[in-house]
Amino acid sequence: MKTLRVPEATVTRLSIYSRYLERLDRNGVTTVSSGEIAEGVGVSPAQVRKDLAYFGEFGTRGVGYNVKDLMRYTKKILGLDQDWPLILVGAGNLGYALCTYKGFNSRGFKIVGVFDNDLTKIGKKIAELEVLPMEKMPEVIQEYKARIGIIAVPPRAAQDVADYMVKNGLEAILNFAPVALNLPEGIEIRNVDLSVKLEILTFNLGFKSAQRL
């Protein structure tokens, strides 16, 4: 693999390519061209080739890519050639939805612990997982060697939760709380603010409406 910095947009598209290749493989497709991948995921063939070129040489000119091989390579590049145990804090509606989302398992992600500080939620079950008190988190992290945490708590609690995750050895956080977190250097964090995504849609719709006037 080449040792240059890969744009995050490329990594995002690589994930999309990987899932598309899985679908082709399930359908019995054995070879695919960059044009066919591009058409399947909504980008240009040149973009597919450029994205893959960050990681090496794939495929054969005039033949295309072997679906199984490229699927395996993309999963390995994304770190999906191993299982990833996840720690989730927040047993509310969002936490419940994340725990029961089947798309995680199919990509090697598994929530192994759900935590909350609400006494009315502790001890209850979400799917097969019992909601545990926060003080049990270090044991679960150690048992499963978890490195990734998910925050699904109200904004006022998110920073304390993130600090506790980092203190107990988690190295990456997916944050669903609509608040900026202050974390030590070296901790990977990605924020998912659904309201922001909706506001982008309303902006674009409003811009289209204004152009029609």
PyMOL CGO cylinders between C-alpha atoms (Angstrom):
from pymol import cmd
from pymol.cgo import CYLINDER

trace = [
    CYLINDER, 0.00, 0.00, 0.00, 1.30, 3.44, -0.88, 0.3, 1, 1, 1, 1, 1, 1,
    CYLINDER, 1.30, 3.44, -0.88, 2.37, 5.60, 2.06, 0.3, 1, 1, 1, 1, 1, 1,
    CYLINDER, 2.37, 5.60, 2.06, 0.59, 8.82, 1.18, 0.3, 1, 1, 1, 1, 1, 1,
    CYLINDER, 0.59, 8.82, 1.18, -2.27, 10.52, 2.90, 0.3, 1, 1, 1, 1, 1, 1,
    CYLINDER, -2.27, 10.52, 2.90, -5.60, 9.32, 1.56, 0.3, 1, 1, 1, 1, 1, 1,
    CYLINDER, -5.60, 9.32, 1.56, -8.44, 11.89, 1.43, 0.3, 1, 1, 1, 1, 1, 1,
    CYLINDER, -8.44, 11.89, 1.43, -11.36, 11.00, 3.67, 0.3, 1, 1, 1, 1, 1, 1,
    CYLINDER, -11.36, 11.00, 3.67, -13.73, 11.33, 0.72, 0.3, 1, 1, 1, 1, 1, 1,
    CYLINDER, -13.73, 11.33, 0.72, -11.78, 8.52, -0.97, 0.3, 1, 1, 1, 1, 1, 1,
    CYLINDER, -11.78, 8.52, -0.97, -12.14, 6.30, 2.10, 0.3, 1, 1, 1, 1, 1, 1,
    CYLINDER, -12.14, 6.30, 2.10, -15.89, 7.01, 2.12, 0.3, 1, 1, 1, 1, 1, 1,
    CYLINDER, -15.89, 7.01, 2.12, -16.18, 6.00, -1.53, 0.3, 1, 1, 1, 1, 1, 1,
    CYLINDER, -16.18, 6.00, -1.53, -14.04, 2.92, -0.90, 0.3, 1, 1, 1, 1, 1, 1,
    CYLINDER, -14.04, 2.92, -0.90, -16.61, 1.78, 1.65, 0.3, 1, 1, 1, 1, 1, 1,
    CYLINDER, -16.61, 1.78, 1.65, -19.34, 2.28, -0.95, 0.3, 1, 1, 1, 1, 1, 1,
    CYLINDER, -19.34, 2.28, -0.95, -17.35, 0.34, -3.56, 0.3, 1, 1, 1, 1, 1, 1,
    CYLINDER, -17.35, 0.34, -3.56, -16.81, -2.48, -1.06, 0.3, 1, 1, 1, 1, 1, 1,
    CYLINDER, -16.81, -2.48, -1.06, -20.52, -2.87, -0.37, 0.3, 1, 1, 1, 1, 1, 1,
    CYLINDER, -20.52, -2.87, -0.37, -21.31, -2.73, -4.08, 0.3, 1, 1, 1, 1, 1, 1,
    CYLINDER, -21.31, -2.73, -4.08, -18.75, -5.48, -4.73, 0.3, 1, 1, 1, 1, 1, 1,
    CYLINDER, -18.75, -5.48, -4.73, -20.34, -7.61, -2.01, 0.3, 1, 1, 1, 1, 1, 1,
    CYLINDER, -20.34, -7.61, -2.01, -23.67, -7.24, -3.79, 0.3, 1, 1, 1, 1, 1, 1,
    CYLINDER, -23.67, -7.24, -3.79, -22.13, -8.24, -7.13, 0.3, 1, 1, 1, 1, 1, 1,
    CYLINDER, -22.13, -8.24, -7.13, -20.49, -11.26, -5.49, 0.3, 1, 1, 1, 1, 1, 1,
    CYLINDER, -20.49, -11.26, -5.49, -23.80, -12.39, -3.97, 0.3, 1, 1, 1, 1, 1, 1,
    CYLINDER, -23.80, -12.39, -3.97, -25.32, -12.14, -7.45, 0.3, 1, 1, 1, 1, 1, 1,
    CYLINDER, -25.32, -12.14, -7.45, -22.62, -14.37, -8.95, 0.3, 1, 1, 1, 1, 1, 1,
    CYLINDER, -22.62, -14.37, -8.95, -20.76, -11.66, -10.88, 0.3, 1, 1, 1, 1, 1, 1,
    CYLINDER, -20.76, -11.66, -10.88, -17.07, -12.59, -11.29, 0.3, 1, 1, 1, 1, 1, 1,
    CYLINDER, -17.07, -12.59, -11.29, -15.54, -9.61, -13.13, 0.3, 1, 1, 1, 1, 1, 1,
    CYLINDER, -15.54, -9.61, -13.13, -16.42, -5.92, -13.19, 0.3, 1, 1, 1, 1, 1, 1,
    CYLINDER, -16.42, -5.92, -13.19, -15.04, -2.84, -14.95, 0.3, 1, 1, 1, 1, 1, 1,
    CYLINDER, -15.04, -2.84, -14.95, -14.40, 0.59, -13.43, 0.3, 1, 1, 1, 1, 1, 1,
    CYLINDER, -14.40, 0.59, -13.43, -17.26, 1.85, -15.59, 0.3, 1, 1, 1, 1, 1, 1,
    CYLINDER, -17.26, 1.85, -15.59, -19.66, -0.69, -14.14, 0.3, 1, 1, 1, 1, 1, 1,
    CYLINDER, -19.66, -0.69, -14.14, -18.57, 0.13, -10.58, 0.3, 1, 1, 1, 1, 1, 1,
    CYLINDER, -18.57, 0.13, -10.58, -18.98, 3.83, -11.36, 0.3, 1, 1, 1, 1, 1, 1,
    CYLINDER, -18.98, 3.83, -11.36, -22.47, 3.32, -12.77, 0.3, 1, 1, 1, 1, 1, 1,
    CYLINDER, -22.47, 3.32, -12.77, -23.44, 1.20, -9.77, 0.3, 1, 1, 1, 1, 1, 1,
    CYLINDER, -23.44, 1.20, -9.77, -22.39, 3.74, -7.15, 0.3, 1, 1, 1, 1, 1, 1,
    CYLINDER, -22.39, 3.74, -7.15, -22.94, 7.04, -8.97, 0.3, 1, 1, 1, 1, 1, 1,
    CYLINDER, -22.94, 7.04, -8.97, -19.42, 8.34, -9.68, 0.3, 1, 1, 1, 1, 1, 1,
    CYLINDER, -19.42, 8.34, -9.68, -17.22, 8.54, -12.80, 0.3, 1, 1, 1, 1, 1, 1,
    CYLINDER, -17.22, 8.54, -12.80, -14.99, 5.66, -13.98, 0.3, 1, 1, 1, 1, 1, 1,
    CYLINDER, -14.99, 5.66, -13.98, -11.96, 7.98, -13.63, 0.3, 1, 1, 1, 1, 1, 1,
    CYLINDER, -11.96, 7.98, -13.63, -12.88, 8.57, -9.98, 0.3, 1, 1, 1, 1, 1, 1,
    CYLINDER, -12.88, 8.57, -9.98, -13.02, 4.82, -9.31, 0.3, 1, 1, 1, 1, 1, 1,
    CYLINDER, -13.02, 4.82, -9.31, -9.60, 4.30, -10.89, 0.3, 1, 1, 1, 1, 1, 1,
    CYLINDER, -9.60, 4.30, -10.89, -8.11, 7.28, -9.03, 0.3, 1, 1, 1, 1, 1, 1,
    CYLINDER, -8.11, 7.28, -9.03, -9.47, 6.08, -5.67, 0.3, 1, 1, 1, 1, 1, 1,
    CYLINDER, -9.47, 6.08, -5.67, -8.15, 2.55, -6.13, 0.3, 1, 1, 1, 1, 1, 1,
    CYLINDER, -8.15, 2.55, -6.13, -4.76, 3.85, -7.32, 0.3, 1, 1, 1, 1, 1, 1,
    CYLINDER, -4.76, 3.85, -7.32, -4.06, 5.20, -3.83, 0.3, 1, 1, 1, 1, 1, 1,
    CYLINDER, -4.06, 5.20, -3.83, -3.71, 1.61, -2.65, 0.3, 1, 1, 1, 1, 1, 1,
    CYLINDER, -3.71, 1.61, -2.65, -1.91, -0.10, -5.49, 0.3, 1, 1, 1, 1, 1, 1,
    CYLINDER, -1.91, -0.10, -5.49, -2.52, -1.65, -8.89, 0.3, 1, 1, 1, 1, 1, 1,
    CYLINDER, -2.52, -1.65, -8.89, -5.74, -3.64, -9.32, 0.3, 1, 1, 1, 1, 1, 1,
    CYLINDER, -5.74, -3.64, -9.32, -7.36, -5.29, -12.28, 0.3, 1, 1, 1, 1, 1, 1,
    CYLINDER, -7.36, -5.29, -12.28, -6.24, -5.99, -15.83, 0.3, 1, 1, 1, 1, 1, 1,
    CYLINDER, -6.24, -5.99, -15.83, -6.58, -3.51, -18.69, 0.3, 1, 1, 1, 1, 1, 1,
    CYLINDER, -6.58, -3.51, -18.69, -9.29, -4.67, -21.08, 0.3, 1, 1, 1, 1, 1, 1,
    CYLINDER, -9.29, -4.67, -21.08, -10.54, -7.31, -18.61, 0.3, 1, 1, 1, 1, 1, 1,
    CYLINDER, -10.54, -7.31, -18.61, -11.50, -5.41, -15.47, 0.3, 1, 1, 1, 1, 1, 1,
    CYLINDER, -11.50, -5.41, -15.47, -11.37, -6.42, -11.83, 0.3, 1, 1, 1, 1, 1, 1,
    CYLINDER, -11.37, -6.42, -11.83, -11.92, -9.81, -10.29, 0.3, 1, 1, 1, 1, 1, 1,
    CYLINDER, -11.92, -9.81, -10.29, -14.89, -9.17, -7.99, 0.3, 1, 1, 1, 1, 1, 1,
    CYLINDER, -14.89, -9.17, -7.99, -13.85, -11.50, -5.17, 0.3, 1, 1, 1, 1, 1, 1,
    CYLINDER, -13.85, -11.50, -5.17, -10.26, -10.24, -5.17, 0.3, 1, 1, 1, 1, 1, 1,
    CYLINDER, -10.26, -10.24, -5.17, -11.20, -6.56, -5.23, 0.3, 1, 1, 1, 1, 1, 1,
    CYLINDER, -11.20, -6.56, -5.23, -13.84, -7.13, -2.56, 0.3, 1, 1, 1, 1, 1, 1,
    CYLINDER, -13.84, -7.13, -2.56, -11.23, -8.79, -0.35, 0.3, 1, 1, 1, 1, 1, 1,
    CYLINDER, -11.23, -8.79, -0.35, -8.68, -6.03, -0.98, 0.3, 1, 1, 1, 1, 1, 1,
    CYLINDER, -8.68, -6.03, -0.98, -11.12, -3.21, -0.22, 0.3, 1, 1, 1, 1, 1, 1,
    CYLINDER, -11.12, -3.21, -0.22, -12.26, -4.88, 3.00, 0.3, 1, 1, 1, 1, 1, 1,
    CYLINDER, -12.26, -4.88, 3.00, -8.65, -5.35, 4.08, 0.3, 1, 1, 1, 1, 1, 1,
    CYLINDER, -8.65, -5.35, 4.08, -7.84, -1.71, 3.31, 0.3, 1, 1, 1, 1, 1, 1,
    CYLINDER, -7.84, -1.71, 3.31, -10.85, -0.63, 5.39, 0.3, 1, 1, 1, 1, 1, 1,
    CYLINDER, -10.85, -0.63, 5.39, -9.75, -2.86, 8.26, 0.3, 1, 1, 1, 1, 1, 1,
    CYLINDER, -9.75, -2.86, 8.26, -12.71, -5.17, 7.78, 0.3, 1, 1, 1, 1, 1, 1,
    CYLINDER, -12.71, -5.17, 7.78, -10.63, -8.35, 7.64, 0.3, 1, 1, 1, 1, 1, 1,
    CYLINDER, -10.63, -8.35, 7.64, -11.19, -8.58, 11.41, 0.3, 1, 1, 1, 1, 1, 1,
    CYLINDER, -11.19, -8.58, 11.41, -14.09, -8.12, 13.81, 0.3, 1, 1, 1, 1, 1, 1,
    CYLINDER, -14.09, -8.12, 13.81, -14.54, -4.82, 15.64, 0.3, 1, 1, 1, 1, 1, 1,
    CYLINDER, -14.54, -4.82, 15.64, -16.25, -4.89, 19.07, 0.3, 1, 1, 1, 1, 1, 1,
    CYLINDER, -16.25, -4.89, 19.07, -18.06, -1.64, 19.88, 0.3, 1, 1, 1, 1, 1, 1,
    CYLINDER, -18.06, -1.64, 19.88, -18.92, 0.06, 23.17, 0.3, 1, 1, 1, 1, 1, 1,
    CYLINDER, -18.92, 0.06, 23.17, -22.18, 2.04, 23.17, 0.3, 1, 1, 1, 1, 1, 1,
    CYLINDER, -22.18, 2.04, 23.17, -23.18, 4.62, 25.77, 0.3, 1, 1, 1, 1, 1, 1,
    CYLINDER, -23.18, 4.62, 25.77, -26.80, 5.71, 25.74, 0.3, 1, 1, 1, 1, 1, 1,
    CYLINDER, -26.80, 5.71, 25.74, -29.71, 3.29, 26.03, 0.3, 1, 1, 1, 1, 1, 1,
    CYLINDER, -29.71, 3.29, 26.03, -32.39, 5.65, 24.74, 0.3, 1, 1, 1, 1, 1, 1,
    CYLINDER, -32.39, 5.65, 24.74, -34.23, 5.52, 21.42, 0.3, 1, 1, 1, 1, 1, 1,
    CYLINDER, -34.23, 5.52, 21.42, -31.10, 6.13, 19.35, 0.3, 1, 1, 1, 1, 1, 1,
    CYLINDER, -31.10, 6.13, 19.35, -29.10, 3.59, 21.34, 0.3, 1, 1, 1, 1, 1, 1,
    CYLINDER, -29.10, 3.59, 21.34, -31.86, 1.03, 20.85, 0.3, 1, 1, 1, 1, 1, 1,
    CYLINDER, -31.86, 1.03, 20.85, -31.89, 1.66, 17.09, 0.3, 1, 1, 1, 1, 1, 1,
    CYLINDER, -31.89, 1.66, 17.09, -28.10, 1.26, 16.88, 0.3, 1, 1, 1, 1, 1, 1,
    CYLINDER, -28.10, 1.26, 16.88, -28.14, -1.97, 18.91, 0.3, 1, 1, 1, 1, 1, 1,
    CYLINDER, -28.14, -1.97, 18.91, -30.73, -3.54, 16.66, 0.3, 1, 1, 1, 1, 1, 1,
    CYLINDER, -30.73, -3.54, 16.66, -29.22, -2.32, 13.37, 0.3, 1, 1, 1, 1, 1, 1,
    CYLINDER, -29.22, -2.32, 13.37, -28.27, -5.47, 11.42, 0.3, 1, 1, 1, 1, 1, 1,
    CYLINDER, -28.27, -5.47, 11.42, -25.95, -3.64, 9.05, 0.3, 1, 1, 1, 1, 1, 1,
    CYLINDER, -25.95, -3.64, 9.05, -23.20, -3.52, 11.68, 0.3, 1, 1, 1, 1, 1, 1,
    CYLINDER, -23.20, -3.52, 11.68, -22.78, -7.29, 11.92, 0.3, 1, 1, 1, 1, 1, 1,
    CYLINDER, -22.78, -7.29, 11.92, -22.57, -7.77, 8.17, 0.3, 1, 1, 1, 1, 1, 1,
    CYLINDER, -22.57, -7.77, 8.17, -19.49, -5.50, 8.10, 0.3, 1, 1, 1, 1, 1, 1,
    CYLINDER, -19.49, -5.50, 8.10, -17.74, -6.99, 11.10, 0.3, 1, 1, 1, 1, 1, 1,
    CYLINDER, -17.74, -6.99, 11.10, -18.95, -4.56, 13.76, 0.3, 1, 1, 1, 1, 1, 1,
    CYLINDER, -18.95, -4.56, 13.76, -20.62, -5.84, 16.92, 0.3, 1, 1, 1, 1, 1, 1,
    CYLINDER, -20.62, -5.84, 16.92, -21.86, -3.88, 19.90, 0.3, 1, 1, 1, 1, 1, 1,
    CYLINDER, -21.86, -3.88, 19.90, -20.60, -5.85, 22.90, 0.3, 1, 1, 1, 1, 1, 1,
    CYLINDER, -20.60, -5.85, 22.90, -21.62, -3.51, 25.69, 0.3, 1, 1, 1, 1, 1, 1,
    CYLINDER, -21.62, -3.51, 25.69, -24.41, -0.96, 26.27, 0.3, 1, 1, 1, 1, 1, 1,
    CYLINDER, -24.41, -0.96, 26.27, -24.07, 1.49, 29.15, 0.3, 1, 1, 1, 1, 1, 1,
    CYLINDER, -24.07, 1.49, 29.15, -26.17, 4.15, 30.82, 0.3, 1, 1, 1, 1, 1, 1,
    CYLINDER, -26.17, 4.15, 30.82, -26.36, 5.98, 34.13, 0.3, 1, 1, 1, 1, 1, 1,
    CYLINDER, -26.36, 5.98, 34.13, -30.17, 5.99, 34.21, 0.3, 1, 1, 1, 1, 1, 1,
    CYLINDER, -30.17, 5.99, 34.21, -31.27, 3.56, 36.94, 0.3, 1, 1, 1, 1, 1, 1,
    CYLINDER, -31.27, 3.56, 36.94, -34.56, 2.95, 35.11, 0.3, 1, 1, 1, 1, 1, 1,
    CYLINDER, -34.56, 2.95, 35.11, -32.64, 1.59, 32.10, 0.3, 1, 1, 1, 1, 1, 1,
    CYLINDER, -32.64, 1.59, 32.10, -29.86, -0.35, 33.83, 0.3, 1, 1, 1, 1, 1, 1,
    CYLINDER, -29.86, -0.35, 33.83, -30.62, -4.07, 33.90, 0.3, 1, 1, 1, 1, 1, 1,
    CYLINDER, -30.62, -4.07, 33.90, -33.04, -3.94, 30.99, 0.3, 1, 1, 1, 1, 1, 1,
    CYLINDER, -33.04, -3.94, 30.99, -32.21, -5.71, 27.73, 0.3, 1, 1, 1, 1, 1, 1,
    CYLINDER, -32.21, -5.71, 27.73, -31.77, -4.35, 24.24, 0.3, 1, 1, 1, 1, 1, 1,
    CYLINDER, -31.77, -4.35, 24.24, -31.72, -7.31, 21.88, 0.3, 1, 1, 1, 1, 1, 1,
    CYLINDER, -31.72, -7.31, 21.88, -29.47, -9.79, 23.71, 0.3, 1, 1, 1, 1, 1, 1,
    CYLINDER, -29.47, -9.79, 23.71, -27.49, -7.11, 25.59, 0.3, 1, 1, 1, 1, 1, 1,
    CYLINDER, -27.49, -7.11, 25.59, -28.15, -6.07, 29.17, 0.3, 1, 1, 1, 1, 1, 1,
    CYLINDER, -28.15, -6.07, 29.17, -27.80, -2.34, 29.82, 0.3, 1, 1, 1, 1, 1, 1,
    CYLINDER, -27.80, -2.34, 29.82, -24.94, -1.97, 32.29, 0.3, 1, 1, 1, 1, 1, 1,
    CYLINDER, -24.94, -1.97, 32.29, -23.88, 0.85, 34.64, 0.3, 1, 1, 1, 1, 1, 1,
    CYLINDER, -23.88, 0.85, 34.64, -20.99, 3.01, 33.47, 0.3, 1, 1, 1, 1, 1, 1,
    CYLINDER, -20.99, 3.01, 33.47, -18.58, 1.57, 36.04, 0.3, 1, 1, 1, 1, 1, 1,
    CYLINDER, -18.58, 1.57, 36.04, -18.75, -1.79, 34.25, 0.3, 1, 1, 1, 1, 1, 1,
    CYLINDER, -18.75, -1.79, 34.25, -17.31, -0.32, 31.05, 0.3, 1, 1, 1, 1, 1, 1,
    CYLINDER, -17.31, -0.32, 31.05, -13.60, -0.94, 31.83, 0.3, 1, 1, 1, 1, 1, 1,
    CYLINDER, -13.60, -0.94, 31.83, -14.28, -4.67, 32.34, 0.3, 1, 1, 1, 1, 1, 1,
    CYLINDER, -14.28, -4.67, 32.34, -16.08, -5.00, 29.01, 0.3, 1, 1, 1, 1, 1, 1,
    CYLINDER, -16.08, -5.00, 29.01, -13.43, -3.01, 27.15, 0.3, 1, 1, 1, 1, 1, 1,
    CYLINDER, -13.43, -3.01, 27.15, -10.74, -5.26, 28.55, 0.3, 1, 1, 1, 1, 1, 1,
    CYLINDER, -10.74, -5.26, 28.55, -12.67, -8.47, 27.95, 0.3, 1, 1, 1, 1, 1, 1,
    CYLINDER, -12.67, -8.47, 27.95, -13.37, -7.76, 24.28, 0.3, 1, 1, 1, 1, 1, 1,
    CYLINDER, -13.37, -7.76, 24.28, -10.28, -5.58, 23.60, 0.3, 1, 1, 1, 1, 1, 1,
    CYLINDER, -10.28, -5.58, 23.60, -12.61, -2.90, 22.25, 0.3, 1, 1, 1, 1, 1, 1,
    CYLINDER, -12.61, -2.90, 22.25, -11.09, 0.18, 20.64, 0.3, 1, 1, 1, 1, 1, 1,
    CYLINDER, -11.09, 0.18, 20.64, -14.18, 2.02, 19.34, 0.3, 1, 1, 1, 1, 1, 1,
    CYLINDER, -14.18, 2.02, 19.34, -16.95, 3.73, 21.29, 0.3, 1, 1, 1, 1, 1, 1,
    CYLINDER, -16.95, 3.73, 21.29, -20.30, 5.15, 20.20, 0.3, 1, 1, 1, 1, 1, 1,
    CYLINDER, -20.30, 5.15, 20.20, -21.88, 8.10, 22.03, 0.3, 1, 1, 1, 1, 1, 1,
    CYLINDER, -21.88, 8.10, 22.03, -25.68, 8.32, 21.89, 0.3, 1, 1, 1, 1, 1, 1,
    CYLINDER, -25.68, 8.32, 21.89, -26.39, 10.57, 24.87, 0.3, 1, 1, 1, 1, 1, 1,
    CYLINDER, -26.39, 10.57, 24.87, -27.74, 14.13, 25.27, 0.3, 1, 1, 1, 1, 1, 1,
    CYLINDER, -27.74, 14.13, 25.27, -25.24, 16.92, 24.46, 0.3, 1, 1, 1, 1, 1, 1,
    CYLINDER, -25.24, 16.92, 24.46, -24.70, 17.90, 28.10, 0.3, 1, 1, 1, 1, 1, 1,
    CYLINDER, -24.70, 17.90, 28.10, -23.38, 14.42, 28.93, 0.3, 1, 1, 1, 1, 1, 1,
    CYLINDER, -23.38, 14.42, 28.93, -21.32, 13.76, 25.81, 0.3, 1, 1, 1, 1, 1, 1,
    CYLINDER, -21.32, 13.76, 25.81, -18.00, 15.28, 26.93, 0.3, 1, 1, 1, 1, 1, 1,
    CYLINDER, -18.00, 15.28, 26.93, -17.98, 13.36, 30.22, 0.3, 1, 1, 1, 1, 1, 1,
    CYLINDER, -17.98, 13.36, 30.22, -18.78, 10.14, 28.38, 0.3, 1, 1, 1, 1, 1, 1,
    CYLINDER, -18.78, 10.14, 28.38, -16.02, 10.76, 25.84, 0.3, 1, 1, 1, 1, 1, 1,
    CYLINDER, -16.02, 10.76, 25.84, -13.51, 11.49, 28.60, 0.3, 1, 1, 1, 1, 1, 1,
    CYLINDER, -13.51, 11.49, 28.60, -14.45, 8.27, 30.38, 0.3, 1, 1, 1, 1, 1, 1,
    CYLINDER, -14.45, 8.27, 30.38, -14.11, 6.27, 27.15, 0.3, 1, 1, 1, 1, 1, 1,
    CYLINDER, -14.11, 6.27, 27.15, -10.64, 7.68, 26.48, 0.3, 1, 1, 1, 1, 1, 1,
    CYLINDER, -10.64, 7.68, 26.48, -9.57, 7.18, 30.10, 0.3, 1, 1, 1, 1, 1, 1,
    CYLINDER, -9.57, 7.18, 30.10, -10.44, 3.50, 29.76, 0.3, 1, 1, 1, 1, 1, 1,
    CYLINDER, -10.44, 3.50, 29.76, -8.51, 2.93, 26.57, 0.3, 1, 1, 1, 1, 1, 1,
    CYLINDER, -8.51, 2.93, 26.57, -10.86, 3.56, 23.65, 0.3, 1, 1, 1, 1, 1, 1,
    CYLINDER, -10.86, 3.56, 23.65, -9.05, 5.05, 20.67, 0.3, 1, 1, 1, 1, 1, 1,
    CYLINDER, -9.05, 5.05, 20.67, -11.89, 6.08, 18.37, 0.3, 1, 1, 1, 1, 1, 1,
    CYLINDER, -11.89, 6.08, 18.37, -15.34, 7.56, 18.94, 0.3, 1, 1, 1, 1, 1, 1,
    CYLINDER, -15.34, 7.56, 18.94, -18.44, 7.87, 16.79, 0.3, 1, 1, 1, 1, 1, 1,
    CYLINDER, -18.44, 7.87, 16.79, -20.38, 10.77, 18.32, 0.3, 1, 1, 1, 1, 1, 1,
    CYLINDER, -20.38, 10.77, 18.32, -24.10, 11.20, 17.68, 0.3, 1, 1, 1, 1, 1, 1,
    CYLINDER, -24.10, 11.20, 17.68, -24.47, 14.03, 20.22, 0.3, 1, 1, 1, 1, 1, 1,
    CYLINDER, -24.47, 14.03, 20.22, -24.78, 17.44, 18.49, 0.3, 1, 1, 1, 1, 1, 1,
    CYLINDER, -24.78, 17.44, 18.49, -21.82, 18.97, 20.33, 0.3, 1, 1, 1, 1, 1, 1,
    CYLINDER, -21.82, 18.97, 20.33, -18.11, 19.42, 19.64, 0.3, 1, 1, 1, 1, 1, 1,
    CYLINDER, -18.11, 19.42, 19.64, -15.93, 17.23, 21.85, 0.3, 1, 1, 1, 1, 1, 1,
    CYLINDER, -15.93, 17.23, 21.85, -12.52, 18.19, 23.19, 0.3, 1, 1, 1, 1, 1, 1,
    CYLINDER, -12.52, 18.19, 23.19, -10.35, 15.09, 23.04, 0.3, 1, 1, 1, 1, 1, 1,
    CYLINDER, -10.35, 15.09, 23.04, -6.62, 14.34, 23.32, 0.3, 1, 1, 1, 1, 1, 1,
    CYLINDER, -6.62, 14.34, 23.32, -4.49, 14.29, 20.20, 0.3, 1, 1, 1, 1, 1, 1,
    CYLINDER, -4.49, 14.29, 20.20, -4.45, 10.88, 18.57, 0.3, 1, 1, 1, 1, 1, 1,
    CYLINDER, -4.45, 10.88, 18.57, -8.06, 10.01, 19.37, 0.3, 1, 1, 1, 1, 1, 1,
    CYLINDER, -8.06, 10.01, 19.37, -10.06, 9.44, 16.20, 0.3, 1, 1, 1, 1, 1, 1,
    CYLINDER, -10.06, 9.44, 16.20, -13.51, 11.05, 16.26, 0.3, 1, 1, 1, 1, 1, 1,
    CYLINDER, -13.51, 11.05, 16.26, -16.32, 11.31, 13.75, 0.3, 1, 1, 1, 1, 1, 1,
    CYLINDER, -16.32, 11.31, 13.75, -19.46, 13.31, 14.44, 0.3, 1, 1, 1, 1, 1, 1,
    CYLINDER, -19.46, 13.31, 14.44, -22.87, 12.36, 13.10, 0.3, 1, 1, 1, 1, 1, 1,
    CYLINDER, -22.87, 12.36, 13.10, -25.33, 15.24, 13.46, 0.3, 1, 1, 1, 1, 1, 1,
    CYLINDER, -25.33, 15.24, 13.46, -28.57, 14.29, 11.74, 0.3, 1, 1, 1, 1, 1, 1,
    CYLINDER, -28.57, 14.29, 11.74, -29.95, 17.83, 12.03, 0.3, 1, 1, 1, 1, 1, 1,
    CYLINDER, -29.95, 17.83, 12.03, -27.00, 19.19, 10.04, 0.3, 1, 1, 1, 1, 1, 1,
    CYLINDER, -27.00, 19.19, 10.04, -27.66, 16.66, 7.27, 0.3, 1, 1, 1, 1, 1, 1,
    CYLINDER, -27.66, 16.66, 7.27, -31.33, 17.71, 7.15, 0.3, 1, 1, 1, 1, 1, 1,
    CYLINDER, -31.33, 17.71, 7.15, -30.36, 21.39, 7.10, 0.3, 1, 1, 1, 1, 1, 1,
    CYLINDER, -30.36, 21.39, 7.10, -28.13, 20.76, 4.08, 0.3, 1, 1, 1, 1, 1, 1,
    CYLINDER, -28.13, 20.76, 4.08, -31.14, 19.23, 2.33, 0.3, 1, 1, 1, 1, 1, 1,
    CYLINDER, -31.14, 19.23, 2.33, -33.40, 22.18, 3.23, 0.3, 1, 1, 1, 1, 1, 1,
    CYLINDER, -33.40, 22.18, 3.23, -30.71, 24.64, 2.05, 0.3, 1, 1, 1, 1, 1, 1,
    CYLINDER, -30.71, 24.64, 2.05, -30.43, 22.87, -1.31, 0.3, 1, 1, 1, 1, 1, 1,
    CYLINDER, -30.43, 22.87, -1.31, -34.21, 22.72, -1.71, 0.3, 1, 1, 1, 1, 1, 1,
    CYLINDER, -34.21, 22.72, -1.71, -34.49, 26.41, -0.85, 0.3, 1, 1, 1, 1, 1, 1,
    CYLINDER, -34.49, 26.41, -0.85, -31.71, 27.27, -3.32, 0.3, 1, 1, 1, 1, 1, 1,
    CYLINDER, -31.71, 27.27, -3.32, -33.51, 25.34, -6.09, 0.3, 1, 1, 1, 1, 1, 1,
    CYLINDER, -33.51, 25.34, -6.09, -36.78, 27.12, -5.27, 0.3, 1, 1, 1, 1, 1, 1,
    CYLINDER, -36.78, 27.12, -5.27, -35.06, 30.54, -5.42, 0.3, 1, 1, 1, 1, 1, 1,
    CYLINDER, -35.06, 30.54, -5.42, -33.57, 29.73, -8.84, 0.3, 1, 1, 1, 1, 1, 1,
    CYLINDER, -33.57, 29.73, -8.84, -37.05, 29.04, -10.20, 0.3, 1, 1, 1, 1, 1, 1,
    CYLINDER, -37.05, 29.04, -10.20, -38.27, 32.56, -9.31, 0.3, 1, 1, 1, 1, 1, 1,
]
cmd.load_cgo(trace, "trace")
